[in-house]
Amino acid sequence: MRERFTTIFIVSNDDRDTKFYTVKTKHVERFRRYSVISLSALSAILVTSLILFFMISSAKNEIGSLNQKIYGLKNDLKLLDSLEIKKKVDNIENNINDINKYLNERGMFKSENSGGPEDAGGMTDVSIYQYYQSKTESILKTIKNVPIGYPHVGEFKSYFGYRANPFSGRGSEFHKGLDIKGNVGDPVKCTAGGTIEKAEYDGGYGKCIVINHGNGLKSVFGHLSEFNVKQGDKVNAGDLIGFVGSTGRSTGPHLHYEIRYKEESINPQYFLNIKNQ
Ligand SMILES: [Zn+2]
């Protein structure tokens, strides 16, 4: 077969530098083939790049939506947390309510508002907590002024209520307190915070201390040998106020312990033990 030739002109703009080449046609065809192959390769690369680009952007979108989901879940958790906190605050409110109710029933606590805040809806978190703080502080203060526990540990010699005359054994008399055996000089401790109303000799009570705890409550300690406090002193539960003796109308060393509410004697045994149910 005769060899074919192709002439290629290269024409410049100003017509001064026009050149022409004559090459074998098979070279031109080979060049065309290579061009086609190169173009296909380029297209393939472009397509792959595009696919990769779309994959990356869809992955990015997915990450974005996952982040949004996480944010939503975090908010849900926050909501759950605040629901949990609200539940606890409600429980605290119920407990405070019960304590107030109980103390009111015992006539020991006068509260202007025994429930929760009247308008919790308008209150911020801080003011609600502030409310409960002052409420619990007030309850603690009241409880600290309620005589609780033993002023002196010893065997009970005589109980609150009617009893036979301890001197003659005949006839009955009302015993206003609890007699606890002891030795002369044993320490006597006060059972709640208060102010010493009296620390002096008082007839049948002998050397006697009266403590005013507020809220209508008083505690009385009779037949002491010595005082460790004087009138007007402030005391806290557990303070040493005096010593066991046998002064006044007494048949032997013991502590006469009395609790008065609004000047009426009540059974001190109710106040000795407070146990969790
Ligand atoms: Zn007594």
py3Dmol code that shows the C-alpha trace and the ligand (Angstrom):
import py3Dmol

protein = """\
ATOM      1  CA  MET A   1       0.000   0.000   0.000  1.00  0.00           C
ATOM      2  CA  ARG A   2       1.242   3.438  -0.852  1.00  0.00           C
ATOM      3  CA  GLU A   3       2.292   5.548   2.045  1.00  0.00           C
ATOM      4  CA  ARG A   4      -0.123   8.494   2.683  1.00  0.00           C
ATOM      5  CA  PHE A   5       1.018  11.929   3.772  1.00  0.00           C
ATOM      6  CA  THR A   6      -0.788  14.746   5.520  1.00  0.00           C
ATOM      7  CA  THR A   7       0.259  18.376   5.354  1.00  0.00           C
ATOM      8  CA  ILE A   8      -0.194  20.529   8.445  1.00  0.00           C
ATOM      9  CA  PHE A   9      -0.215  24.334   8.089  1.00  0.00           C
ATOM     10  CA  ILE A  10       0.677  26.538  11.025  1.00  0.00           C
ATOM     11  CA  VAL A  11      -0.662  30.012  10.179  1.00  0.00           C
ATOM     12  CA  SER A  12       0.288  33.011  12.359  1.00  0.00           C
ATOM     13  CA  ASN A  13      -2.048  36.014  12.853  1.00  0.00           C
ATOM     14  CA  ASP A  14      -0.078  38.524  10.831  1.00  0.00           C
ATOM     15  CA  ASP A  15       0.506  36.143   7.951  1.00  0.00           C
ATOM     16  CA  ARG A  16       4.265  36.610   8.140  1.00  0.00           C
ATOM     17  CA  ASP A  17       5.338  33.420   9.723  1.00  0.00           C
ATOM     18  CA  THR A  18       3.227  30.751   8.079  1.00  0.00           C
ATOM     19  CA  LYS A  19       4.824  27.291   8.151  1.00  0.00           C
ATOM     20  CA  PHE A  20       3.762  23.937   6.862  1.00  0.00           C
ATOM     21  CA  TYR A  21       4.847  20.461   7.602  1.00  0.00           C
ATOM     22  CA  THR A  22       4.195  17.305   5.808  1.00  0.00           C
ATOM     23  CA  VAL A  23       3.998  14.204   7.977  1.00  0.00           C
ATOM     24  CA  LYS A  24       3.030  10.623   7.355  1.00  0.00           C
ATOM     25  CA  THR A  25      -0.757  10.267   7.846  1.00  0.00           C
ATOM     26  CA  LYS A  26      -0.342   7.211  10.109  1.00  0.00           C
ATOM     27  CA  HIS A  27       1.444   9.493  12.621  1.00  0.00           C
ATOM     28  CA  VAL A  28      -1.506  11.884  12.596  1.00  0.00           C
ATOM     29  CA  GLU A  29      -3.941   9.011  13.200  1.00  0.00           C
ATOM     30  CA  ARG A  30      -1.740   7.630  15.974  1.00  0.00           C
ATOM     31  CA  PHE A  31      -1.743  11.123  17.559  1.00  0.00           C
ATOM     32  CA  ARG A  32      -5.566  11.256  17.344  1.00  0.00           C
ATOM     33  CA  ARG A  33      -5.824   7.856  19.022  1.00  0.00           C
ATOM     34  CA  TYR A  34      -3.522   8.969  21.835  1.00  0.00           C
ATOM     35  CA  SER A  35      -5.567  12.121  22.227  1.00  0.00           C
ATOM     36  CA  VAL A  36      -8.766  10.117  22.498  1.00  0.00           C
ATOM     37  CA  ILE A  37      -7.162   7.781  25.070  1.00  0.00           C
ATOM     38  CA  SER A  38      -5.781  10.743  27.074  1.00  0.00           C
ATOM     39  CA  LEU A  39      -9.159  12.469  27.008  1.00  0.00           C
ATOM     40  CA  SER A  40     -10.883   9.317  28.259  1.00  0.00           C
ATOM     41  CA  ALA A  41      -8.331   9.009  31.056  1.00  0.00           C
ATOM     42  CA  LEU A  42      -8.845  12.652  31.969  1.00  0.00           C
ATOM     43  CA  SER A  43     -12.626  12.188  31.976  1.00  0.00           C
ATOM     44  CA  ALA A  44     -12.275   9.138  34.179  1.00  0.00           C
ATOM     45  CA  ILE A  45     -10.116  11.124  36.626  1.00  0.00           C
ATOM     46  CA  LEU A  46     -12.598  13.997  36.557  1.00  0.00           C
ATOM     47  CA  VAL A  47     -15.541  11.678  37.187  1.00  0.00           C
ATOM     48  CA  THR A  48     -13.679   9.950  40.030  1.00  0.00           C
ATOM     49  CA  SER A  49     -12.827  13.343  41.526  1.00  0.00           C
ATOM     50  CA  LEU A  50     -16.432  14.437  41.252  1.00  0.00           C
ATOM     51  CA  ILE A  51     -17.619  11.223  42.907  1.00  0.00           C
ATOM     52  CA  LEU A  52     -15.052  11.690  45.673  1.00  0.00           C
ATOM     53  CA  PHE A  53     -16.112  15.316  46.045  1.00  0.00           C
ATOM     54  CA  PHE A  54     -19.773  14.308  46.399  1.00  0.00           C
ATOM     55  CA  MET A  55     -18.881  11.531  48.806  1.00  0.00           C
ATOM     56  CA  ILE A  56     -16.867  13.953  50.959  1.00  0.00           C
ATOM     57  CA  SER A  57     -19.594  16.589  50.953  1.00  0.00           C
ATOM     58  CA  SER A  58     -22.291  14.056  51.770  1.00  0.00           C
ATOM     59  CA  ALA A  59     -20.065  12.720  54.586  1.00  0.00           C
ATOM     60  CA  LYS A  60     -19.668  16.301  55.775  1.00  0.00           C
ATOM     61  CA  ASN A  61     -23.443  16.756  55.687  1.00  0.00           C
ATOM     62  CA  GLU A  62     -23.872  13.534  57.596  1.00  0.00           C
ATOM     63  CA  ILE A  63     -21.361  14.699  60.233  1.00  0.00           C
ATOM     64  CA  GLY A  64     -23.285  17.966  60.424  1.00  0.00           C
ATOM     65  CA  SER A  65     -26.603  16.218  60.983  1.00  0.00           C
ATOM     66  CA  LEU A  66     -24.989  13.847  63.523  1.00  0.00           C
ATOM     67  CA  ASN A  67     -23.621  16.864  65.377  1.00  0.00           C
ATOM     68  CA  GLN A  68     -27.081  18.348  65.387  1.00  0.00           C
ATOM     69  CA  LYS A  69     -28.482  15.077  66.728  1.00  0.00           C
ATOM     70  CA  ILE A  70     -25.827  15.051  69.488  1.00  0.00           C
ATOM     71  CA  TYR A  71     -26.704  18.654  70.338  1.00  0.00           C
ATOM     72  CA  GLY A  72     -30.382  17.670  70.490  1.00  0.00           C
ATOM     73  CA  LEU A  73     -29.601  14.673  72.685  1.00  0.00           C
ATOM     74  CA  LYS A  74     -27.494  16.859  74.978  1.00  0.00           C
ATOM     75  CA  ASN A  75     -30.449  19.212  75.304  1.00  0.00           C
ATOM     76  CA  ASP A  76     -32.709  16.250  76.031  1.00  0.00           C
ATOM     77  CA  LEU A  77     -30.242  15.152  78.725  1.00  0.00           C
ATOM     78  CA  LYS A  78     -30.259  18.667  80.168  1.00  0.00           C
ATOM     79  CA  LEU A  79     -34.032  18.496  80.226  1.00  0.00           C
ATOM     80  CA  LEU A  80     -33.883  15.080  81.931  1.00  0.00           C
ATOM     81  CA  ASP A  81     -31.394  16.517  84.446  1.00  0.00           C
ATOM     82  CA  SER A  82     -33.636  19.427  85.252  1.00  0.00           C
ATOM     83  CA  LEU A  83     -36.638  17.091  85.504  1.00  0.00           C
ATOM     84  CA  GLU A  84     -34.606  14.965  87.951  1.00  0.00           C
ATOM     85  CA  ILE A  85     -33.631  18.085  89.921  1.00  0.00           C
ATOM     86  CA  LYS A  86     -37.228  19.277  89.918  1.00  0.00           C
ATOM     87  CA  LYS A  87     -38.301  15.886  91.270  1.00  0.00           C
ATOM     88  CA  LYS A  88     -35.734  16.168  94.067  1.00  0.00           C
ATOM     89  CA  VAL A  89     -36.797  19.739  94.884  1.00  0.00           C
ATOM     90  CA  ASP A  90     -40.408  18.539  94.991  1.00  0.00           C
ATOM     91  CA  ASN A  91     -39.356  15.778  97.412  1.00  0.00           C
ATOM     92  CA  ILE A  92     -37.499  18.318  99.581  1.00  0.00           C
ATOM     93  CA  GLU A  93     -40.600  20.492  99.516  1.00  0.00           C
ATOM     94  CA  ASN A  94     -42.754  17.536 100.620  1.00  0.00           C
ATOM     95  CA  ASN A  95     -40.288  16.689 103.407  1.00  0.00           C
ATOM     96  CA  ILE A  96     -40.227  20.288 104.629  1.00  0.00           C
ATOM     97  CA  ASN A  97     -44.016  20.269 104.482  1.00  0.00           C
ATOM     98  CA  ASP A  98     -44.149  17.092 106.602  1.00  0.00           C
ATOM     99  CA  ILE A  99     -41.617  18.433 109.130  1.00  0.00           C
ATOM    100  CA  ASN A 100     -43.526  21.699 109.392  1.00  0.00           C
ATOM    101  CA  LYS A 101     -46.819  19.878 109.773  1.00  0.00           C
ATOM    102  CA  TYR A 102     -45.369  17.623 112.469  1.00  0.00           C
ATOM    103  CA  LEU A 103     -43.769  20.503 114.363  1.00  0.00           C
ATOM    104  CA  ASN A 104     -46.986  22.503 114.075  1.00  0.00           C
ATOM    105  CA  GLU A 105     -48.977  19.591 115.444  1.00  0.00           C
ATOM    106  CA  ARG A 106     -46.543  19.372 118.349  1.00  0.00           C
ATOM    107  CA  GLY A 107     -47.086  23.093 118.808  1.00  0.00           C
ATOM    108  CA  MET A 108     -43.410  23.810 118.412  1.00  0.00           C
ATOM    109  CA  PHE A 109     -43.174  25.649 115.182  1.00  0.00           C
ATOM    110  CA  LYS A 110     -45.139  28.596 113.996  1.00  0.00           C
ATOM    111  CA  SER A 111     -44.716  28.961 110.278  1.00  0.00           C
ATOM    112  CA  GLU A 112     -46.371  31.671 108.225  1.00  0.00           C
ATOM    113  CA  ASN A 113     -46.209  29.454 105.163  1.00  0.00           C
ATOM    114  CA  SER A 114     -45.633  25.767 105.715  1.00  0.00           C
ATOM    115  CA  GLY A 115     -45.680  24.731 102.074  1.00  0.00           C
ATOM    116  CA  GLY A 116     -43.471  25.653  99.179  1.00  0.00           C
ATOM    117  CA  PRO A 117     -43.041  29.104  97.723  1.00  0.00           C
ATOM    118  CA  GLU A 118     -46.429  30.661  96.972  1.00  0.00           C
ATOM    119  CA  ASP A 119     -45.523  31.651  93.458  1.00  0.00           C
ATOM    120  CA  ALA A 120     -42.798  29.264  92.322  1.00  0.00           C
ATOM    121  CA  GLY A 121     -43.709  29.992  88.715  1.00  0.00           C
ATOM    122  CA  GLY A 122     -42.285  33.485  88.855  1.00  0.00           C
ATOM    123  CA  MET A 123     -39.203  32.455  90.799  1.00  0.00           C
ATOM    124  CA  THR A 124     -35.777  31.934  89.323  1.00  0.00           C
ATOM    125  CA  ASP A 125     -33.795  28.805  90.199  1.00  0.00           C
ATOM    126  CA  VAL A 126     -31.625  30.849  92.569  1.00  0.00           C
ATOM    127  CA  SER A 127     -34.563  32.293  94.488  1.00  0.00           C
ATOM    128  CA  ILE A 128     -36.206  28.863  94.823  1.00  0.00           C
ATOM    129  CA  TYR A 129     -32.992  27.456  96.318  1.00  0.00           C
ATOM    130  CA  GLN A 130     -32.691  30.574  98.488  1.00  0.00           C
ATOM    131  CA  TYR A 131     -36.221  29.901  99.737  1.00  0.00           C
ATOM    132  CA  TYR A 132     -35.416  26.293 100.670  1.00  0.00           C
ATOM    133  CA  GLN A 133     -32.134  27.343 102.280  1.00  0.00           C
ATOM    134  CA  SER A 134     -33.832  29.808 104.612  1.00  0.00           C
ATOM    135  CA  LYS A 135     -36.659  27.327 105.251  1.00  0.00           C
ATOM    136  CA  THR A 136     -34.310  24.492 106.244  1.00  0.00           C
ATOM    137  CA  GLU A 137     -32.169  26.883 108.339  1.00  0.00           C
ATOM    138  CA  SER A 138     -35.274  27.989 110.205  1.00  0.00           C
ATOM    139  CA  ILE A 139     -36.327  24.359 110.822  1.00  0.00           C
ATOM    140  CA  LEU A 140     -32.804  23.474 112.029  1.00  0.00           C
ATOM    141  CA  LYS A 141     -32.860  26.470 114.391  1.00  0.00           C
ATOM    142  CA  THR A 142     -36.223  25.323 115.784  1.00  0.00           C
ATOM    143  CA  ILE A 143     -35.061  21.723 116.200  1.00  0.00           C
ATOM    144  CA  LYS A 144     -31.895  22.892 117.958  1.00  0.00           C
ATOM    145  CA  ASN A 145     -34.139  24.578 120.522  1.00  0.00           C
ATOM    146  CA  VAL A 146     -36.243  21.474 121.189  1.00  0.00           C
ATOM    147  CA  PRO A 147     -34.907  19.469 124.183  1.00  0.00           C
ATOM    148  CA  ILE A 148     -33.738  16.121 122.835  1.00  0.00           C
ATOM    149  CA  GLY A 149     -31.795  13.338 124.555  1.00  0.00           C
ATOM    150  CA  TYR A 150     -30.540  12.665 128.076  1.00  0.00           C
ATOM    151  CA  PRO A 151     -29.392  15.430 130.436  1.00  0.00           C
ATOM    152  CA  HIS A 152     -27.727  12.723 132.531  1.00  0.00           C
ATOM    153  CA  VAL A 153     -27.535   8.990 131.828  1.00  0.00           C
ATOM    154  CA  GLY A 154     -28.721   6.803 134.670  1.00  0.00           C
ATOM    155  CA  GLU A 155     -31.392   4.463 135.920  1.00  0.00           C
ATOM    156  CA  PHE A 156     -34.907   5.935 136.110  1.00  0.00           C
ATOM    157  CA  LYS A 157     -36.062   6.226 139.681  1.00  0.00           C
ATOM    158  CA  SER A 158     -39.451   7.800 139.205  1.00  0.00           C
ATOM    159  CA  TYR A 159     -41.573   8.569 136.133  1.00  0.00           C
ATOM    160  CA  PHE A 160     -43.838  11.412 134.978  1.00  0.00           C
ATOM    161  CA  GLY A 161     -47.378  11.064 136.317  1.00  0.00           C
ATOM    162  CA  TYR A 162     -49.184  10.013 139.466  1.00  0.00           C
ATOM    163  CA  ARG A 163     -47.074   8.178 142.017  1.00  0.00           C
ATOM    164  CA  ALA A 164     -47.100   7.315 145.696  1.00  0.00           C
ATOM    165  CA  ASN A 165     -45.648   9.868 148.017  1.00  0.00           C
ATOM    166  CA  PRO A 166     -41.915   9.038 147.968  1.00  0.00           C
ATOM    167  CA  PHE A 167     -41.488   9.992 151.619  1.00  0.00           C
ATOM    168  CA  SER A 168     -44.459   8.392 153.338  1.00  0.00           C
ATOM    169  CA  GLY A 169     -45.411   5.874 150.623  1.00  0.00           C
ATOM    170  CA  ARG A 170     -49.019   6.855 151.343  1.00  0.00           C
ATOM    171  CA  GLY A 171     -51.391   8.871 149.149  1.00  0.00           C
ATOM    172  CA  SER A 172     -50.634   9.893 145.592  1.00  0.00           C
ATOM    173  CA  GLU A 173     -49.095  12.965 144.058  1.00  0.00           C
ATOM    174  CA  PHE A 174     -48.481  14.121 140.551  1.00  0.00           C
ATOM    175  CA  HIS A 175     -44.815  13.882 139.624  1.00  0.00           C
ATOM    176  CA  LYS A 176     -44.051  16.535 137.005  1.00  0.00           C
ATOM    177  CA  GLY A 177     -40.789  15.105 135.737  1.00  0.00           C
ATOM    178  CA  LEU A 178     -38.464  12.156 135.377  1.00  0.00           C
ATOM    179  CA  ASP A 179     -36.059  11.211 138.176  1.00  0.00           C
ATOM    180  CA  ILE A 180     -32.716   9.859 136.996  1.00  0.00           C
ATOM    181  CA  LYS A 181     -30.393   8.264 139.552  1.00  0.00           C
ATOM    182  CA  GLY A 182     -26.837   9.502 139.882  1.00  0.00           C
ATOM    183  CA  ASN A 183     -24.014  10.352 142.237  1.00  0.00           C
ATOM    184  CA  VAL A 184     -23.414  13.743 143.743  1.00  0.00           C
ATOM    185  CA  GLY A 185     -21.159  15.646 141.343  1.00  0.00           C
ATOM    186  CA  ASP A 186     -22.178  13.778 138.134  1.00  0.00           C
ATOM    187  CA  PRO A 187     -22.354  16.216 135.207  1.00  0.00           C
ATOM    188  CA  VAL A 188     -25.764  17.511 134.043  1.00  0.00           C
ATOM    189  CA  LYS A 189     -25.962  18.698 130.459  1.00  0.00           C
ATOM    190  CA  CYS A 190     -28.595  20.790 128.770  1.00  0.00           C
ATOM    191  CA  THR A 191     -30.598  19.128 126.004  1.00  0.00           C
ATOM    192  CA  ALA A 192     -31.208  22.101 123.692  1.00  0.00           C
ATOM    193  CA  GLY A 193     -30.058  25.623 123.015  1.00  0.00           C
ATOM    194  CA  GLY A 194     -31.600  28.418 125.092  1.00  0.00           C
ATOM    195  CA  THR A 195     -31.165  31.046 127.772  1.00  0.00           C
ATOM    196  CA  ILE A 196     -30.768  30.379 131.501  1.00  0.00           C
ATOM    197  CA  GLU A 197     -33.936  31.822 132.991  1.00  0.00           C
ATOM    198  CA  LYS A 198     -33.125  30.782 136.532  1.00  0.00           C
ATOM    199  CA  ALA A 199     -30.204  29.183 138.414  1.00  0.00           C
ATOM    200  CA  GLU A 200     -31.085  29.400 142.100  1.00  0.00           C
ATOM    201  CA  TYR A 201     -32.449  27.559 145.116  1.00  0.00           C
ATOM    202  CA  ASP A 202     -36.212  27.007 144.682  1.00  0.00           C
ATOM    203  CA  GLY A 203     -37.965  25.256 147.609  1.00  0.00           C
ATOM    204  CA  GLY A 204     -38.693  21.571 146.915  1.00  0.00           C
ATOM    205  CA  TYR A 205     -36.608  21.692 143.668  1.00  0.00           C
ATOM    206  CA  GLY A 206     -33.522  22.580 145.711  1.00  0.00           C
ATOM    207  CA  LYS A 207     -30.773  24.086 143.555  1.00  0.00           C
ATOM    208  CA  CYS A 208     -32.677  24.420 140.290  1.00  0.00           C
ATOM    209  CA  ILE A 209     -31.987  25.533 136.740  1.00  0.00           C
ATOM    210  CA  VAL A 210     -34.710  26.605 134.299  1.00  0.00           C
ATOM    211  CA  ILE A 211     -33.744  27.025 130.654  1.00  0.00           C
ATOM    212  CA  ASN A 212     -35.991  28.931 128.238  1.00  0.00           C
ATOM    213  CA  HIS A 213     -35.726  27.407 124.727  1.00  0.00           C
ATOM    214  CA  GLY A 214     -38.219  29.717 123.038  1.00  0.00           C
ATOM    215  CA  ASN A 215     -41.371  28.535 121.212  1.00  0.00           C
ATOM    216  CA  GLY A 216     -42.974  28.019 124.675  1.00  0.00           C
ATOM    217  CA  LEU A 217     -40.506  25.302 125.687  1.00  0.00           C
ATOM    218  CA  LYS A 218     -38.547  25.177 128.939  1.00  0.00           C
ATOM    219  CA  SER A 219     -36.455  22.515 130.640  1.00  0.00           C
ATOM    220  CA  VAL A 220     -35.994  22.225 134.410  1.00  0.00           C
ATOM    221  CA  PHE A 221     -33.195  20.532 136.368  1.00  0.00           C
ATOM    222  CA  GLY A 222     -33.769  19.985 140.112  1.00  0.00           C
ATOM    223  CA  HIS A 223     -31.905  18.853 143.266  1.00  0.00           C
ATOM    224  CA  LEU A 224     -28.505  19.957 141.859  1.00  0.00           C
ATOM    225  CA  SER A 225     -25.424  20.135 144.090  1.00  0.00           C
ATOM    226  CA  GLU A 226     -23.747  22.915 142.068  1.00  0.00           C
ATOM    227  CA  PHE A 227     -24.426  25.323 139.202  1.00  0.00           C
ATOM    228  CA  ASN A 228     -22.141  25.763 136.222  1.00  0.00           C
ATOM    229  CA  VAL A 229     -24.228  28.589 134.704  1.00  0.00           C
ATOM    230  CA  LYS A 230     -25.905  31.769 135.883  1.00  0.00           C
ATOM    231  CA  GLN A 231     -29.094  33.609 134.941  1.00  0.00           C
ATOM    232  CA  GLY A 232     -28.926  35.157 131.459  1.00  0.00           C
ATOM    233  CA  ASP A 233     -26.268  32.773 130.090  1.00  0.00           C
ATOM    234  CA  LYS A 234     -26.812  31.440 126.569  1.00  0.00           C
ATOM    235  CA  VAL A 235     -26.360  27.681 126.247  1.00  0.00           C
ATOM    236  CA  ASN A 236     -26.201  25.103 123.470  1.00  0.00           C
ATOM    237  CA  ALA A 237     -27.309  21.469 123.595  1.00  0.00           C
ATOM    238  CA  GLY A 238     -24.675  19.401 125.414  1.00  0.00           C
ATOM    239  CA  ASP A 239     -23.257  22.247 127.539  1.00  0.00           C
ATOM    240  CA  LEU A 240     -22.395  21.370 131.148  1.00  0.00           C
ATOM    241  CA  ILE A 241     -24.864  23.370 133.249  1.00  0.00           C
ATOM    242  CA  GLY A 242     -24.523  21.830 136.731  1.00  0.00           C
ATOM    243  CA  PHE A 243     -23.980  18.712 138.865  1.00  0.00           C
ATOM    244  CA  VAL A 244     -26.245  16.017 140.330  1.00  0.00           C
ATOM    245  CA  GLY A 245     -27.103  16.496 143.996  1.00  0.00           C
ATOM    246  CA  SER A 246     -29.830  15.913 146.561  1.00  0.00           C
ATOM    247  CA  THR A 247     -30.872  19.455 147.506  1.00  0.00           C
ATOM    248  CA  GLY A 248     -34.517  20.319 148.230  1.00  0.00           C
ATOM    249  CA  ARG A 249     -37.249  17.686 148.640  1.00  0.00           C
ATOM    250  CA  SER A 250     -35.136  14.665 147.753  1.00  0.00           C
ATOM    251  CA  THR A 251     -34.700  11.155 149.117  1.00  0.00           C
ATOM    252  CA  GLY A 252     -31.223  10.681 147.633  1.00  0.00           C
ATOM    253  CA  PRO A 253     -28.881  11.935 144.884  1.00  0.00           C
ATOM    254  CA  HIS A 254     -30.754  12.125 141.575  1.00  0.00           C
ATOM    255  CA  LEU A 255     -31.654  14.557 138.807  1.00  0.00           C
ATOM    256  CA  HIS A 256     -35.233  15.729 138.506  1.00  0.00           C
ATOM    257  CA  TYR A 257     -35.702  16.518 134.811  1.00  0.00           C
ATOM    258  CA  GLU A 258     -38.767  18.360 133.648  1.00  0.00           C
ATOM    259  CA  ILE A 259     -39.940  19.759 130.316  1.00  0.00           C
ATOM    260  CA  ARG A 260     -42.596  22.460 130.218  1.00  0.00           C
ATOM    261  CA  TYR A 261     -44.620  23.642 127.268  1.00  0.00           C
ATOM    262  CA  LYS A 262     -46.449  26.914 127.874  1.00  0.00           C
ATOM    263  CA  GLU A 263     -45.743  26.437 131.607  1.00  0.00           C
ATOM    264  CA  GLU A 264     -47.424  22.992 131.649  1.00  0.00           C
ATOM    265  CA  SER A 265     -45.235  20.004 132.466  1.00  0.00           C
ATOM    266  CA  ILE A 266     -45.147  17.329 129.761  1.00  0.00           C
ATOM    267  CA  ASN A 267     -43.632  13.840 129.825  1.00  0.00           C
ATOM    268  CA  PRO A 268     -39.866  14.252 129.248  1.00  0.00           C
ATOM    269  CA  GLN A 269     -39.541  10.615 128.219  1.00  0.00           C
ATOM    270  CA  TYR A 270     -40.979  11.514 124.807  1.00  0.00           C
ATOM    271  CA  PHE A 271     -37.935  13.682 124.244  1.00  0.00           C
ATOM    272  CA  LEU A 272     -35.232  11.236 125.309  1.00  0.00           C
ATOM    273  CA  ASN A 273     -35.038   9.085 122.205  1.00  0.00           C
ATOM    274  CA  ILE A 274     -35.672  10.045 118.654  1.00  0.00           C
ATOM    275  CA  LYS A 275     -35.228   7.062 116.439  1.00  0.00           C
ATOM    276  CA  ASN A 276     -35.455   6.714 112.712  1.00  0.00           C
ATOM    277  CA  GLN A 277     -38.397   4.570 111.713  1.00  0.00           C
TER     278      GLN A 277
END
"""
ligand_1 = """\
1
ZN
Zn -38.569 14.359 140.626
"""
view = py3Dmol.view(width=600, height=400)
view.addModel(protein, "pdb")
view.setStyle({"model": 0}, {"cartoon": {"style": "trace"}})
view.addModel(ligand_1, "xyz")
view.setStyle({"model": 1}, {"stick": {}})
view.zoomTo()
view.show()
